[in-house]
């Protein structure tokens, strides 16, 4: 059970990183339409954090309110790498990278066999939302690249 709690804790932190990524991308975007789309995605991702935190606490873990160290490093790299790029393009690229990463994390977690049925259901629903975010970023990339 401790391994499941550790993995779920990591997924919650990664989801927080994702929400923060959307928020930062919205801050960097120039287009008001793109800013709004990214802010809406951030709100949805924050709601997902809450659902995952509820499950984490149910399993005996501690609620997570901050992202991972890896996410903080990525955000720093993003600020540096976007300094000289088109702001809309850079925002969509960074969000797309984040969505690819979080999709892989949830897919790998769901490959684990020993989740209890309730947790597996929460993870499947979370992964479905992540997949929606991935489709959104594909659409944004087509529009802003």
PyMOL commands that set and color helices and strands:
alter all, ss='L'
color gray80, all
select helices_A, chain A and resi 2-28+32-58+69-81+87-111+117-144
alter helices_A, ss='H'
color red, helices_A
deselect
rebuild
show_as cartoon
